[in-house]
Each structure stands twice: as C-alpha cells, then as structure tokens.
C-alpha cells in the first residue's frame, strides 16, 4: 500500500509539472535597485534576493545583481549563493557557494555582478514531499577585515531649534548689549526656553549611514550544462565596475539571519 501511495504521489507530481515552453527555468524575483543594506543581526548572512526553485529542472543557475557605494577599504562586502530546504517552520541550508569578496572601487560606481553556480539540491518534480520548498538566496554581509565605515560629514556651530518651534516674536535672534560696549546675538524659543547651541551635522546623502547598496537578484535562471559550462559547486563570477576576489570555500554551517 505504501508503494502504491508513493506511485500515486509521483504520478500526481508529474501531472502537475508545467509544460516546457523554454529551454531554461526562470525563477522571478523583485526589486532591481541597489538598496542600502546596513549591518544586520551582528553581521550574519542576510538574504537580499530569494527565488522559490521548488521543482526546478536544471542543477545550474545564473543570477545577476548590482551594487552602489561599494567603496574600497570602507564598505566592502561578502556575498554568496545558498540553497535552503523549507519544511514547515524549519529552514535548513543544504548547499552554498564559495564566498565572493566585493572590494569595491575607490570612488562611487554602480557595480554589476553575475554569478553561476551548481546548487547541488534535488531537482525535478520528484522532490521529498508535497510540502517541501526549496529556495536559492543571494546573501550578503559586511566583509570581515576592513574597519567599519566612519562618516566625516560637515558640521556647523550655532544655535538651533526644532523647525516647528516658534522663535521669539516670530524671529528667533536679536542683539543685546554685552555690558562692555559691544553686542552679542541671543536666540530664544517662544516662552522662557533658551534655544540650544552647539555643532550640527549637515547630511550630505552619500555618507548617511555608511551602508553600501546591493540589489536583489535581477533574475535567477536555471540552465543546462551546455549553456552554463563554467558553473561549479564553488561558484563562478564576473564583475564590472566592481573589484572582487574569491575568499573562503562553501560553509553551510555559518549563521544567517533566519537561524
């Protein structure tokens, strides 16, 4: 009876399989913009692009993503591709590529990266059961090594108040005698509260939080060996306007934000 039930399940899975209309598998993802990504959860692996690849046909994938403000020595990152098995509330990493170090550029530049990988997870419609889901995820973290980025924004010294607080007589500053024949400027808020005085940082947009920008996967596409002969279990990558180098090998036991 168990064998008969298993056979029925497999037949049902085959019937549900989509008709092949292309010579590749495409797993759409969203967000094609290099969003700022500050450190997450103590700098553990954090996913920026997730593709549900349950029932995938090919064992080789290609993904593309872009970066921004990846500055050499200041905002360098590590990225990798990792595959996960989801069973109920359990999320288990089953394979990962080697770590690609993104060393950036001396000045701001929009970088482009393409990664190819043999994922090593079960594929085809004969997967473990009807509720198991597989995902391939593009993950990132700050590169271990360079000192954390410290901003160096312009500051001005003066009196300040909240923009919604009314100044004295709708003004906010006036001159009074300093008792020695000179004058000094004094600022008050409405009422008896003196406005504070000190340094104010001028936001310049670029160094707001010291975070680099990285996008989700532009696409996650499965291809046969003939189309992706350079894909390997450790990973292959090519970058444009973006310094990069391979680092340590695959490690499925490293902490990630979902663990």
C-alpha positions as CSV (number, residue, x, y, z in Angstrom):
1,X,0.0,0.0,0.0
2,X,2.8,2.4,0.8
3,X,4.4,1.7,-2.6
4,X,1.1,2.3,-4.3
5,X,0.6,5.6,-2.4
6,X,4.1,6.7,-3.4
7,X,3.5,5.8,-7.0
8,X,0.2,7.9,-7.0
9,X,2.1,10.8,-5.5
10,X,4.7,10.7,-8.1
11,X,2.1,10.4,-10.9
12,X,0.3,13.4,-9.4
13,X,3.6,15.4,-9.3
14,X,4.3,14.6,-13.0
15,X,0.8,15.7,-14.0
16,X,1.3,19.0,-12.2
17,X,4.6,19.6,-13.8
18,X,4.5,22.7,-16.1
19,X,4.8,22.1,-19.9
20,X,8.3,23.1,-21.1
21,X,7.9,26.3,-23.1
22,X,11.5,27.5,-22.8
23,X,14.9,25.9,-22.8
24,X,15.6,27.3,-19.3
25,X,14.0,27.6,-15.9
26,X,13.3,31.2,-14.7
27,X,12.5,32.0,-11.1
28,X,11.4,35.6,-11.0
29,X,12.4,37.9,-8.1
30,X,11.6,41.5,-7.5
31,X,13.4,44.8,-6.6
32,X,16.0,45.7,-9.2
33,X,17.6,48.6,-7.2
34,X,20.7,48.8,-5.1
35,X,19.0,49.4,-1.7
36,X,21.2,50.5,1.2
37,X,22.0,47.4,3.4
38,X,23.3,48.2,6.9
39,X,24.7,45.5,9.1
40,X,22.0,43.0,10.1
41,X,21.9,40.8,13.2
42,X,25.6,41.1,14.2
43,X,26.8,40.9,10.6
44,X,25.5,37.4,9.9
45,X,24.4,36.3,6.4
46,X,21.2,38.2,5.3
47,X,19.3,37.4,2.2
48,X,18.6,40.2,-0.3
49,X,17.1,38.1,-3.1
50,X,15.1,34.9,-2.7
51,X,13.8,32.6,-5.5
52,X,11.5,29.7,-5.0
53,X,13.0,26.9,-7.1
54,X,10.8,24.0,-6.0
55,X,10.6,21.5,-8.8
56,X,13.4,23.0,-10.7
57,X,14.6,21.2,-13.9
58,X,18.3,22.1,-14.0
59,X,21.1,22.0,-11.5
60,X,23.0,25.1,-12.7
61,X,21.8,28.6,-12.1
62,X,22.8,32.1,-13.0
63,X,21.9,35.3,-11.1
64,X,22.7,39.0,-11.7
65,X,22.7,41.9,-9.2
66,X,24.0,45.4,-8.9
67,X,25.8,47.4,-6.1
68,X,26.3,51.0,-5.2
69,X,28.6,52.8,-2.8
70,X,30.8,49.8,-2.5
71,X,33.9,51.7,-1.5
72,X,37.3,50.1,-1.2
73,X,38.5,49.9,2.4
74,X,35.3,51.5,3.7
75,X,32.3,49.5,2.6
76,X,33.3,46.1,1.4
77,X,31.0,43.1,1.3
78,X,30.9,39.3,1.2
79,X,28.2,37.7,-1.0
80,X,27.3,34.1,-1.7
81,X,24.5,31.9,-3.1
82,X,22.9,29.4,-0.8
83,X,20.1,26.9,-1.2
84,X,17.6,26.2,1.6
85,X,15.1,23.4,2.3
86,X,11.9,24.6,4.0
87,X,9.8,22.1,5.8
88,X,7.1,23.6,7.9
89,X,8.9,26.2,10.2
90,X,12.3,24.6,9.6
91,X,14.7,26.4,7.3
92,X,17.8,24.4,6.6
93,X,20.8,25.4,4.5
94,X,21.7,22.5,2.2
95,X,24.4,23.9,0.0
96,X,26.3,27.2,-0.6
97,X,28.8,28.7,-3.0
98,X,32.2,30.0,-2.0
99,X,32.3,33.5,-0.6
100,X,32.8,36.3,-3.2
101,X,34.6,39.3,-1.7
102,X,33.3,42.6,-3.2
103,X,36.2,45.0,-2.7
104,X,34.5,47.9,-4.5
105,X,36.1,50.9,-6.1
106,X,38.0,54.0,-4.8
107,X,35.1,56.2,-5.9
108,X,31.4,55.7,-6.1
109,X,30.4,53.5,-9.0
110,X,27.4,51.3,-9.9
111,X,28.8,47.8,-10.0
112,X,27.3,44.8,-11.8
113,X,27.9,41.1,-10.9
114,X,26.9,37.8,-12.5
115,X,27.3,34.5,-10.5
116,X,26.9,31.0,-11.8
117,X,26.6,28.0,-9.5
118,X,25.8,24.3,-9.4
119,X,23.4,24.3,-6.5
120,X,23.5,20.6,-5.6
121,X,19.9,20.3,-4.3
122,X,17.3,17.8,-5.5
123,X,15.7,19.0,-8.8
124,X,12.9,17.8,-11.0
125,X,9.4,17.2,-9.8
126,X,10.3,14.1,-7.8
127,X,11.1,16.0,-4.6
128,X,10.8,14.8,-1.0
129,X,7.1,15.5,-0.4
130,X,4.2,17.8,-1.3
131,X,5.1,20.4,1.3
132,X,8.9,20.8,0.9
133,X,10.0,24.1,-0.7
134,X,13.5,24.9,-2.0
135,X,14.8,28.4,-2.3
136,X,18.0,29.8,-3.7
137,X,19.1,33.0,-2.0
138,X,21.6,35.8,-2.7
139,X,23.1,36.6,0.7
140,X,25.4,39.4,1.9
141,X,27.3,40.6,4.9
142,X,30.0,43.2,5.6
143,X,33.4,41.9,4.7
144,X,35.3,40.8,7.8
145,X,38.6,42.7,7.9
146,X,38.3,46.4,7.0
147,X,37.4,48.8,9.8
148,X,33.7,49.8,9.9
149,X,33.0,52.9,7.8
150,X,33.0,56.2,9.9
151,X,31.4,59.2,8.3
152,X,33.2,62.6,8.1
153,X,30.4,65.0,7.3
154,X,30.5,68.8,7.6
155,X,29.3,70.4,10.8
156,X,28.4,74.0,11.7
157,X,28.3,75.7,15.1
158,X,25.4,77.8,16.1
159,X,22.0,78.0,17.8
160,X,19.3,75.7,16.7
161,X,15.7,74.7,17.4
162,X,13.0,72.4,16.0
163,X,11.5,73.8,12.9
164,X,8.0,73.6,14.4
165,X,9.0,75.6,17.5
166,X,8.2,79.3,17.1
167,X,11.0,81.8,17.6
168,X,10.7,84.9,19.8
169,X,8.5,87.5,18.1
170,X,8.4,85.1,15.1
171,X,12.1,85.9,14.7
172,X,14.4,83.9,16.8
173,X,17.5,86.1,17.1
174,X,18.3,89.6,18.3
175,X,21.2,91.6,19.5
176,X,21.7,92.7,23.1
177,X,24.5,94.6,24.9
178,X,27.3,92.6,26.4
179,X,27.9,95.2,29.1
180,X,31.2,96.2,27.7
181,X,30.1,98.5,24.8
182,X,29.7,95.6,22.4
183,X,26.8,93.4,21.2
184,X,26.0,89.8,21.1
185,X,23.4,87.7,19.4
186,X,20.9,85.8,21.5
187,X,18.2,83.3,20.4
188,X,15.1,82.2,22.2
189,X,12.3,79.9,21.5
190,X,8.8,81.0,22.3
191,X,8.3,81.1,26.1
192,X,11.2,81.0,28.5
193,X,13.2,78.2,26.9
194,X,16.6,79.2,25.5
195,X,17.5,77.6,22.2
196,X,20.4,75.1,22.5
197,X,23.7,75.9,20.9
198,X,26.4,73.5,19.5
199,X,27.5,71.6,16.5
200,X,25.0,70.5,13.9
201,X,25.9,67.8,11.3
202,X,24.9,68.6,7.7
203,X,23.6,65.4,6.0
204,X,25.1,65.0,2.5
205,X,23.2,62.0,1.4
206,X,26.2,59.9,0.5
207,X,27.5,59.0,3.9
208,X,24.2,59.0,5.8
209,X,24.6,55.5,7.4
210,X,27.8,54.1,6.0
211,X,25.9,51.4,4.2
212,X,26.7,50.0,0.8
213,X,23.9,49.3,-1.6
214,X,23.1,45.9,-3.1
215,X,20.1,44.8,-5.1
216,X,18.1,41.6,-5.1
217,X,18.7,39.2,-7.9
218,X,17.7,40.6,-11.2
219,X,16.9,37.1,-12.2
220,X,17.6,33.5,-11.1
221,X,17.6,31.3,-14.2
222,X,18.3,27.6,-14.4
223,X,20.2,26.3,-17.5
224,X,21.7,23.0,-18.7
225,X,25.4,22.3,-18.7
226,X,25.7,23.2,-22.4
227,X,24.6,26.8,-21.6
228,X,26.5,27.1,-18.3
229,X,29.6,25.0,-18.6
230,X,31.6,27.3,-16.2
231,X,29.2,26.9,-13.3
232,X,30.7,24.9,-10.4
233,X,29.7,23.9,-6.9
234,X,32.1,26.5,-5.6
235,X,30.8,29.2,-7.9
236,X,31.9,31.3,-10.9
237,X,31.6,35.1,-11.0
238,X,32.3,38.1,-13.2
239,X,32.0,41.7,-12.2
240,X,32.0,45.1,-13.9
241,X,32.9,48.4,-12.2
242,X,33.4,46.4,-9.0
243,X,36.5,44.9,-7.5
244,X,36.1,41.3,-6.4
245,X,38.0,38.2,-5.4
246,X,37.1,34.7,-4.2
247,X,37.5,34.1,-0.5
248,X,36.9,31.1,1.7
249,X,35.1,28.0,0.5
250,X,31.5,26.9,1.0
251,X,30.2,26.6,4.6
252,X,26.6,25.7,5.2
253,X,27.0,26.0,8.9
254,X,27.7,29.7,9.1
255,X,25.0,31.7,11.0
256,X,22.4,33.5,8.9
257,X,19.6,35.9,9.8
258,X,16.9,33.1,9.5
259,X,18.5,30.9,12.1
